[in-house]
């Protein structure tokens, strides 16, 4: 299996789904405990960057999501969606 972190694809070019899938792969590798120390540090650092990318993309999505109130099939009003 090819290591996605070696693919040369920049983290900022990844979609949320791609970043999350790679992050999950890193977590699996680290949890398995069969990665050498230097490799563990390197992929942990990439994992932190992937986590930040996912968080940033989620914040962007939250900023765009609006709760829309419809009346007669047309938007009457909108308000920010409270996600908490």
QUISULMO-V50816 format. One record per run of one state. SS is the DSSP state (H for helix, E for strand, C for the rest). FROM is the first residue (numbers start at 0). TO is the last residue. If there is no record, write none. Layout:
BEGIN
ss=SS from=FROM to=TO
ss=SS from=FROM to=TO
END
This chain:
BEGIN
ss=C from=0 to=2
ss=H from=3 to=5
ss=C from=6 to=9
ss=H from=10 to=12
ss=C from=13 to=14
ss=H from=15 to=31
ss=C from=32 to=35
ss=H from=36 to=63
ss=C from=64 to=64
ss=E from=65 to=70
ss=C from=71 to=72
ss=E from=73 to=79
ss=C from=80 to=83
END
